[in-house]
Amino acid sequence: VNWNKPLTGAASSAPFGGVGASGNHRASAYYAADYCAYPVASLEAGRLTLPATLTPGIRLS
């Protein structure tokens, strides 16, 4: 039993992925991608150009 000490590495005594042993009544590894990732989108253009209207408050001088 580790009190106030981190479990480093993969400890077989730590609850992970088992039925009722993962905390929120679900297997943790199955849902890990849902709470450890966030969606990212990007656009790519062949040439850099300024937009027709700039966002209010932005001045290029």
PyMOL Python script that loads the backbone (N, CA, C, O; Angstrom):
from pymol import cmd

cmd.read_pdbstr("""\
ATOM      1  N   VAL A   1       0.853  -1.175   0.000  1.00  0.00           N
ATOM      2  CA  VAL A   1       0.000   0.000   0.000  1.00  0.00           C
ATOM      3  C   VAL A   1       0.892   1.229   0.000  1.00  0.00           C
ATOM      4  O   VAL A   1       1.792   1.349   0.831  1.00  0.00           O
ATOM      5  N   ASN A   2       0.646   2.135  -0.924  1.00  0.00           N
ATOM      6  CA  ASN A   2       1.385   3.396  -0.988  1.00  0.00           C
ATOM      7  C   ASN A   2       0.483   4.523  -0.504  1.00  0.00           C
ATOM      8  O   ASN A   2      -0.554   4.797  -1.108  1.00  0.00           O
ATOM      9  N   TRP A   3       0.870   5.161   0.560  1.00  0.00           N
ATOM     10  CA  TRP A   3       0.124   6.298   1.077  1.00  0.00           C
ATOM     11  C   TRP A   3       0.919   7.553   0.760  1.00  0.00           C
ATOM     12  O   TRP A   3       2.096   7.647   1.108  1.00  0.00           O
ATOM     13  N   ASN A   4       0.284   8.523   0.098  1.00  0.00           N
ATOM     14  CA  ASN A   4       0.922   9.791  -0.249  1.00  0.00           C
ATOM     15  C   ASN A   4       2.183   9.607  -1.077  1.00  0.00           C
ATOM     16  O   ASN A   4       3.099  10.426  -1.007  1.00  0.00           O
ATOM     17  N   LYS A   5       2.235   8.550  -1.853  1.00  0.00           N
ATOM     18  CA  LYS A   5       3.353   8.319  -2.759  1.00  0.00           C
ATOM     19  C   LYS A   5       2.781   7.967  -4.125  1.00  0.00           C
ATOM     20  O   LYS A   5       1.773   7.265  -4.211  1.00  0.00           O
ATOM     21  N   PRO A   6       3.420   8.453  -5.206  1.00  0.00           N
ATOM     22  CA  PRO A   6       2.910   8.115  -6.532  1.00  0.00           C
ATOM     23  C   PRO A   6       3.228   6.677  -6.901  1.00  0.00           C
ATOM     24  O   PRO A   6       4.230   6.114  -6.461  1.00  0.00           O
ATOM     25  N   LEU A   7       2.374   6.100  -7.703  1.00  0.00           N
ATOM     26  CA  LEU A   7       2.663   4.786  -8.271  1.00  0.00           C
ATOM     27  C   LEU A   7       3.350   5.023  -9.606  1.00  0.00           C
ATOM     28  O   LEU A   7       2.692   5.395 -10.578  1.00  0.00           O
ATOM     29  N   THR A   8       4.640   4.819  -9.672  1.00  0.00           N
ATOM     30  CA  THR A   8       5.352   5.027 -10.926  1.00  0.00           C
ATOM     31  C   THR A   8       5.437   3.712 -11.668  1.00  0.00           C
ATOM     32  O   THR A   8       5.647   2.654 -11.074  1.00  0.00           O
ATOM     33  N   GLY A   9       5.269   3.798 -12.980  1.00  0.00           N
ATOM     34  CA  GLY A   9       5.281   2.582 -13.774  1.00  0.00           C
ATOM     35  C   GLY A   9       3.926   1.905 -13.727  1.00  0.00           C
ATOM     36  O   GLY A   9       2.946   2.495 -13.271  1.00  0.00           O
ATOM     37  N   ALA A  10       3.868   0.703 -14.183  1.00  0.00           N
ATOM     38  CA  ALA A  10       2.621  -0.064 -14.208  1.00  0.00           C
ATOM     39  C   ALA A  10       2.585  -0.995 -13.007  1.00  0.00           C
ATOM     40  O   ALA A  10       3.197  -2.063 -13.017  1.00  0.00           O
ATOM     41  N   ALA A  11       1.871  -0.588 -11.986  1.00  0.00           N
ATOM     42  CA  ALA A  11       1.752  -1.419 -10.792  1.00  0.00           C
ATOM     43  C   ALA A  11       0.560  -2.356 -10.956  1.00  0.00           C
ATOM     44  O   ALA A  11      -0.553  -1.903 -11.225  1.00  0.00           O
ATOM     45  N   SER A  12       0.781  -3.626 -10.800  1.00  0.00           N
ATOM     46  CA  SER A  12      -0.310  -4.586 -10.952  1.00  0.00           C
ATOM     47  C   SER A  12      -1.312  -4.490  -9.813  1.00  0.00           C
ATOM     48  O   SER A  12      -2.432  -4.985  -9.936  1.00  0.00           O
ATOM     49  N   SER A  13      -0.930  -3.861  -8.709  1.00  0.00           N
ATOM     50  CA  SER A  13      -1.846  -3.722  -7.577  1.00  0.00           C
ATOM     51  C   SER A  13      -2.797  -2.539  -7.742  1.00  0.00           C
ATOM     52  O   SER A  13      -3.777  -2.438  -7.004  1.00  0.00           O
ATOM     53  N   ALA A  14      -2.531  -1.640  -8.695  1.00  0.00           N
ATOM     54  CA  ALA A  14      -3.385  -0.471  -8.889  1.00  0.00           C
ATOM     55  C   ALA A  14      -4.595  -0.840  -9.739  1.00  0.00           C
ATOM     56  O   ALA A  14      -4.454  -1.559 -10.729  1.00  0.00           O
ATOM     57  N   PRO A  15      -5.793  -0.355  -9.368  1.00  0.00           N
ATOM     58  CA  PRO A  15      -6.980  -0.669 -10.167  1.00  0.00           C
ATOM     59  C   PRO A  15      -6.934   0.045 -11.510  1.00  0.00           C
ATOM     60  O   PRO A  15      -6.711   1.255 -11.560  1.00  0.00           O
ATOM     61  N   PHE A  16      -7.142  -0.690 -12.598  1.00  0.00           N
ATOM     62  CA  PHE A  16      -7.143  -0.106 -13.936  1.00  0.00           C
ATOM     63  C   PHE A  16      -7.861  -1.051 -14.884  1.00  0.00           C
ATOM     64  O   PHE A  16      -7.415  -2.177 -15.105  1.00  0.00           O
ATOM     65  N   GLY A  17      -8.951  -0.600 -15.431  1.00  0.00           N
ATOM     66  CA  GLY A  17      -9.612  -1.358 -16.470  1.00  0.00           C
ATOM     67  C   GLY A  17     -10.493  -2.506 -16.023  1.00  0.00           C
ATOM     68  O   GLY A  17     -11.157  -3.127 -16.853  1.00  0.00           O
ATOM     69  N   GLY A  18     -10.517  -2.802 -14.738  1.00  0.00           N
ATOM     70  CA  GLY A  18     -11.337  -3.911 -14.280  1.00  0.00           C
ATOM     71  C   GLY A  18     -12.767  -3.491 -14.016  1.00  0.00           C
ATOM     72  O   GLY A  18     -13.054  -2.298 -13.914  1.00  0.00           O
ATOM     73  N   VAL A  19     -13.648  -4.433 -13.906  1.00  0.00           N
ATOM     74  CA  VAL A  19     -15.050  -4.134 -13.631  1.00  0.00           C
ATOM     75  C   VAL A  19     -15.173  -3.629 -12.196  1.00  0.00           C
ATOM     76  O   VAL A  19     -14.848  -4.354 -11.256  1.00  0.00           O
ATOM     77  N   GLY A  20     -15.635  -2.400 -12.022  1.00  0.00           N
ATOM     78  CA  GLY A  20     -15.824  -1.812 -10.702  1.00  0.00           C
ATOM     79  C   GLY A  20     -14.556  -1.370 -10.012  1.00  0.00           C
ATOM     80  O   GLY A  20     -14.621  -0.878  -8.885  1.00  0.00           O
ATOM     81  N   ALA A  21     -13.405  -1.524 -10.637  1.00  0.00           N
ATOM     82  CA  ALA A  21     -12.156  -1.147  -9.994  1.00  0.00           C
ATOM     83  C   ALA A  21     -11.521   0.081 -10.633  1.00  0.00           C
ATOM     84  O   ALA A  21     -10.381   0.415 -10.312  1.00  0.00           O
ATOM     85  N   SER A  22     -12.233   0.760 -11.530  1.00  0.00           N
ATOM     86  CA  SER A  22     -11.632   1.870 -12.255  1.00  0.00           C
ATOM     87  C   SER A  22     -12.119   3.240 -11.801  1.00  0.00           C
ATOM     88  O   SER A  22     -11.698   4.240 -12.383  1.00  0.00           O
ATOM     89  N   GLY A  23     -12.948   3.336 -10.837  1.00  0.00           N
ATOM     90  CA  GLY A  23     -13.378   4.626 -10.324  1.00  0.00           C
ATOM     91  C   GLY A  23     -14.785   5.004 -10.729  1.00  0.00           C
ATOM     92  O   GLY A  23     -15.686   4.968  -9.891  1.00  0.00           O
ATOM     93  N   ASN A  24     -15.008   5.363 -11.970  1.00  0.00           N
ATOM     94  CA  ASN A  24     -16.310   5.856 -12.414  1.00  0.00           C
ATOM     95  C   ASN A  24     -17.186   4.762 -12.992  1.00  0.00           C
ATOM     96  O   ASN A  24     -17.985   5.034 -13.888  1.00  0.00           O
ATOM     97  N   HIS A  25     -17.069   3.573 -12.527  1.00  0.00           N
ATOM     98  CA  HIS A  25     -17.877   2.429 -12.953  1.00  0.00           C
ATOM     99  C   HIS A  25     -17.729   2.130 -14.441  1.00  0.00           C
ATOM    100  O   HIS A  25     -18.684   1.698 -15.087  1.00  0.00           O
ATOM    101  N   ARG A  26     -16.554   2.356 -14.978  1.00  0.00           N
ATOM    102  CA  ARG A  26     -16.275   2.035 -16.376  1.00  0.00           C
ATOM    103  C   ARG A  26     -14.790   1.730 -16.528  1.00  0.00           C
ATOM    104  O   ARG A  26     -13.965   2.162 -15.722  1.00  0.00           O
ATOM    105  N   ALA A  27     -14.476   1.003 -17.540  1.00  0.00           N
ATOM    106  CA  ALA A  27     -13.067   0.680 -17.790  1.00  0.00           C
ATOM    107  C   ALA A  27     -12.345   1.932 -18.271  1.00  0.00           C
ATOM    108  O   ALA A  27     -12.754   2.555 -19.251  1.00  0.00           O
ATOM    109  N   SER A  28     -11.266   2.299 -17.577  1.00  0.00           N
ATOM    110  CA  SER A  28     -10.587   3.555 -17.869  1.00  0.00           C
ATOM    111  C   SER A  28      -9.897   3.556 -19.221  1.00  0.00           C
ATOM    112  O   SER A  28     -10.012   4.537 -19.956  1.00  0.00           O
ATOM    113  N   ALA A  29      -9.194   2.511 -19.573  1.00  0.00           N
ATOM    114  CA  ALA A  29      -8.414   2.517 -20.810  1.00  0.00           C
ATOM    115  C   ALA A  29      -9.302   2.669 -22.037  1.00  0.00           C
ATOM    116  O   ALA A  29      -8.878   3.274 -23.021  1.00  0.00           O
ATOM    117  N   TYR A  30     -10.494   2.149 -22.008  1.00  0.00           N
ATOM    118  CA  TYR A  30     -11.392   2.226 -23.155  1.00  0.00           C
ATOM    119  C   TYR A  30     -11.792   3.670 -23.454  1.00  0.00           C
ATOM    120  O   TYR A  30     -11.928   4.044 -24.618  1.00  0.00           O
ATOM    121  N   TYR A  31     -11.981   4.485 -22.412  1.00  0.00           N
ATOM    122  CA  TYR A  31     -12.424   5.865 -22.576  1.00  0.00           C
ATOM    123  C   TYR A  31     -11.283   6.876 -22.481  1.00  0.00           C
ATOM    124  O   TYR A  31     -11.543   8.079 -22.506  1.00  0.00           O
ATOM    125  N   ALA A  32     -10.042   6.437 -22.375  1.00  0.00           N
ATOM    126  CA  ALA A  32      -8.923   7.355 -22.185  1.00  0.00           C
ATOM    127  C   ALA A  32      -8.789   8.347 -23.334  1.00  0.00           C
ATOM    128  O   ALA A  32      -8.451   9.507 -23.099  1.00  0.00           O
ATOM    129  N   ALA A  33      -9.041   7.927 -24.561  1.00  0.00           N
ATOM    130  CA  ALA A  33      -8.924   8.844 -25.702  1.00  0.00           C
ATOM    131  C   ALA A  33      -9.959   9.957 -25.625  1.00  0.00           C
ATOM    132  O   ALA A  33      -9.727  11.037 -26.170  1.00  0.00           O
ATOM    133  N   ASP A  34     -11.091   9.732 -24.969  1.00  0.00           N
ATOM    134  CA  ASP A  34     -12.129  10.755 -24.866  1.00  0.00           C
ATOM    135  C   ASP A  34     -11.731  11.895 -23.938  1.00  0.00           C
ATOM    136  O   ASP A  34     -12.060  13.048 -24.216  1.00  0.00           O
ATOM    137  N   TYR A  35     -11.031  11.604 -22.837  1.00  0.00           N
ATOM    138  CA  TYR A  35     -10.697  12.673 -21.909  1.00  0.00           C
ATOM    139  C   TYR A  35      -9.237  13.097 -21.966  1.00  0.00           C
ATOM    140  O   TYR A  35      -8.840  14.003 -21.234  1.00  0.00           O
ATOM    141  N   CYS A  36      -8.431  12.473 -22.807  1.00  0.00           N
ATOM    142  CA  CYS A  36      -7.028  12.872 -22.944  1.00  0.00           C
ATOM    143  C   CYS A  36      -6.749  13.551 -24.281  1.00  0.00           C
ATOM    144  O   CYS A  36      -5.598  13.882 -24.567  1.00  0.00           O
ATOM    145  N   ALA A  37      -7.751  13.763 -25.091  1.00  0.00           N
ATOM    146  CA  ALA A  37      -7.551  14.374 -26.402  1.00  0.00           C
ATOM    147  C   ALA A  37      -8.604  15.443 -26.635  1.00  0.00           C
ATOM    148  O   ALA A  37      -9.649  15.453 -25.984  1.00  0.00           O
ATOM    149  N   TYR A  38      -8.327  16.324 -27.550  1.00  0.00           N
ATOM    150  CA  TYR A  38      -9.291  17.339 -27.931  1.00  0.00           C
ATOM    151  C   TYR A  38      -9.220  17.530 -29.445  1.00  0.00           C
ATOM    152  O   TYR A  38      -8.159  17.339 -30.038  1.00  0.00           O
ATOM    153  N   PRO A  39     -10.325  17.901 -30.072  1.00  0.00           N
ATOM    154  CA  PRO A  39     -10.337  18.034 -31.530  1.00  0.00           C
ATOM    155  C   PRO A  39      -9.538  19.253 -31.989  1.00  0.00           C
ATOM    156  O   PRO A  39      -9.587  20.311 -31.362  1.00  0.00           O
ATOM    157  N   VAL A  40      -8.819  19.094 -33.065  1.00  0.00           N
ATOM    158  CA  VAL A  40      -8.027  20.172 -33.649  1.00  0.00           C
ATOM    159  C   VAL A  40      -8.325  20.217 -35.142  1.00  0.00           C
ATOM    160  O   VAL A  40      -8.349  19.183 -35.810  1.00  0.00           O
ATOM    161  N   ALA A  41      -8.549  21.406 -35.655  1.00  0.00           N
ATOM    162  CA  ALA A  41      -8.768  21.579 -37.090  1.00  0.00           C
ATOM    163  C   ALA A  41      -7.789  22.617 -37.617  1.00  0.00           C
ATOM    164  O   ALA A  41      -7.434  23.556 -36.905  1.00  0.00           O
ATOM    165  N   SER A  42      -7.356  22.455 -38.847  1.00  0.00           N
ATOM    166  CA  SER A  42      -6.457  23.423 -39.457  1.00  0.00           C
ATOM    167  C   SER A  42      -6.753  23.516 -40.943  1.00  0.00           C
ATOM    168  O   SER A  42      -7.274  22.584 -41.556  1.00  0.00           O
ATOM    169  N   LEU A  43      -6.407  24.663 -41.503  1.00  0.00           N
ATOM    170  CA  LEU A  43      -6.559  24.895 -42.933  1.00  0.00           C
ATOM    171  C   LEU A  43      -5.180  25.164 -43.516  1.00  0.00           C
ATOM    172  O   LEU A  43      -4.327  25.757 -42.855  1.00  0.00           O
ATOM    173  N   GLU A  44      -4.965  24.736 -44.731  1.00  0.00           N
ATOM    174  CA  GLU A  44      -3.678  24.936 -45.382  1.00  0.00           C
ATOM    175  C   GLU A  44      -3.904  25.675 -46.694  1.00  0.00           C
ATOM    176  O   GLU A  44      -4.805  25.335 -47.461  1.00  0.00           O
ATOM    177  N   ALA A  45      -3.081  26.688 -46.945  1.00  0.00           N
ATOM    178  CA  ALA A  45      -3.177  27.459 -48.184  1.00  0.00           C
ATOM    179  C   ALA A  45      -1.817  27.457 -48.871  1.00  0.00           C
ATOM    180  O   ALA A  45      -0.776  27.380 -48.220  1.00  0.00           O
ATOM    181  N   GLY A  46      -1.846  27.541 -50.177  1.00  0.00           N
ATOM    182  CA  GLY A  46      -0.600  27.545 -50.937  1.00  0.00           C
ATOM    183  C   GLY A  46       0.146  28.863 -50.851  1.00  0.00           C
ATOM    184  O   GLY A  46       1.363  28.899 -51.037  1.00  0.00           O
ATOM    185  N   ARG A  47      -0.577  29.966 -50.568  1.00  0.00           N
ATOM    186  CA  ARG A  47       0.037  31.285 -50.516  1.00  0.00           C
ATOM    187  C   ARG A  47      -0.567  32.087 -49.370  1.00  0.00           C
ATOM    188  O   ARG A  47      -1.766  31.991 -49.110  1.00  0.00           O
ATOM    189  N   LEU A  48       0.247  32.868 -48.689  1.00  0.00           N
ATOM    190  CA  LEU A  48      -0.213  33.679 -47.568  1.00  0.00           C
ATOM    191  C   LEU A  48      -0.766  35.005 -48.081  1.00  0.00           C
ATOM    192  O   LEU A  48      -0.074  35.727 -48.798  1.00  0.00           O
ATOM    193  N   THR A  49      -1.997  35.329 -47.722  1.00  0.00           N
ATOM    194  CA  THR A  49      -2.612  36.608 -48.088  1.00  0.00           C
ATOM    195  C   THR A  49      -3.359  37.167 -46.884  1.00  0.00           C
ATOM    196  O   THR A  49      -3.813  36.422 -46.016  1.00  0.00           O
ATOM    197  N   LEU A  50      -3.478  38.493 -46.847  1.00  0.00           N
ATOM    198  CA  LEU A  50      -4.249  39.133 -45.782  1.00  0.00           C
ATOM    199  C   LEU A  50      -5.733  39.015 -46.090  1.00  0.00           C
ATOM    200  O   LEU A  50      -6.118  39.045 -47.258  1.00  0.00           O
ATOM    201  N   PRO A  51      -6.571  38.882 -45.077  1.00  0.00           N
ATOM    202  CA  PRO A  51      -8.014  38.838 -45.317  1.00  0.00           C
ATOM    203  C   PRO A  51      -8.523  40.212 -45.755  1.00  0.00           C
ATOM    204  O   PRO A  51      -7.856  41.222 -45.529  1.00  0.00           O
ATOM    205  N   ALA A  52      -9.686  40.253 -46.370  1.00  0.00           N
ATOM    206  CA  ALA A  52     -10.266  41.515 -46.843  1.00  0.00           C
ATOM    207  C   ALA A  52     -10.546  42.460 -45.682  1.00  0.00           C
ATOM    208  O   ALA A  52     -10.309  43.662 -45.802  1.00  0.00           O
ATOM    209  N   THR A  53     -11.040  41.951 -44.570  1.00  0.00           N
ATOM    210  CA  THR A  53     -11.271  42.768 -43.372  1.00  0.00           C
ATOM    211  C   THR A  53     -10.586  42.090 -42.194  1.00  0.00           C
ATOM    212  O   THR A  53     -10.674  40.876 -42.011  1.00  0.00           O
ATOM    213  N   LEU A  54      -9.908  42.904 -41.407  1.00  0.00           N
ATOM    214  CA  LEU A  54      -9.218  42.379 -40.231  1.00  0.00           C
ATOM    215  C   LEU A  54     -10.171  42.312 -39.047  1.00  0.00           C
ATOM    216  O   LEU A  54     -11.194  42.995 -39.026  1.00  0.00           O
ATOM    217  N   THR A  55      -9.840  41.506 -38.083  1.00  0.00           N
ATOM    218  CA  THR A  55     -10.618  41.402 -36.856  1.00  0.00           C
ATOM    219  C   THR A  55     -10.575  42.743 -36.127  1.00  0.00           C
ATOM    220  O   THR A  55      -9.505  43.344 -36.040  1.00  0.00           O
ATOM    221  N   PRO A  56     -11.698  43.232 -35.601  1.00  0.00           N
ATOM    222  CA  PRO A  56     -11.697  44.524 -34.900  1.00  0.00           C
ATOM    223  C   PRO A  56     -10.669  44.537 -33.771  1.00  0.00           C
ATOM    224  O   PRO A  56     -10.556  43.589 -32.995  1.00  0.00           O
ATOM    225  N   GLY A  57      -9.924  45.642 -33.705  1.00  0.00           N
ATOM    226  CA  GLY A  57      -8.918  45.792 -32.664  1.00  0.00           C
ATOM    227  C   GLY A  57      -7.518  45.418 -33.121  1.00  0.00           C
ATOM    228  O   GLY A  57      -6.556  45.650 -32.389  1.00  0.00           O
ATOM    229  N   ILE A  58      -7.376  44.844 -34.313  1.00  0.00           N
ATOM    230  CA  ILE A  58      -6.056  44.460 -34.814  1.00  0.00           C
ATOM    231  C   ILE A  58      -5.604  45.494 -35.832  1.00  0.00           C
ATOM    232  O   ILE A  58      -6.309  45.775 -36.801  1.00  0.00           O
ATOM    233  N   ARG A  59      -4.430  46.056 -35.605  1.00  0.00           N
ATOM    234  CA  ARG A  59      -3.861  47.032 -36.534  1.00  0.00           C
ATOM    235  C   ARG A  59      -2.499  46.540 -36.993  1.00  0.00           C
ATOM    236  O   ARG A  59      -1.670  46.141 -36.175  1.00  0.00           O
ATOM    237  N   LEU A  60      -2.271  46.567 -38.269  1.00  0.00           N
ATOM    238  CA  LEU A  60      -0.962  46.226 -38.816  1.00  0.00           C
ATOM    239  C   LEU A  60      -0.297  47.521 -39.258  1.00  0.00           C
ATOM    240  O   LEU A  60      -0.688  48.122 -40.259  1.00  0.00           O
ATOM    241  N   SER A  61       0.703  47.940 -38.511  1.00  0.00           N
ATOM    242  CA  SER A  61       1.385  49.179 -38.886  1.00  0.00           C
ATOM    243  C   SER A  61       2.875  49.039 -38.707  1.00  0.00           C
ATOM    244  O   SER A  61       3.620  49.982 -38.972  1.00  0.00           O
TER     245      SER A  61
END
""", "prot")
cmd.dss("prot")
cmd.show_as("cartoon", "prot")
cmd.util.cbc("prot")
cmd.orient("prot")
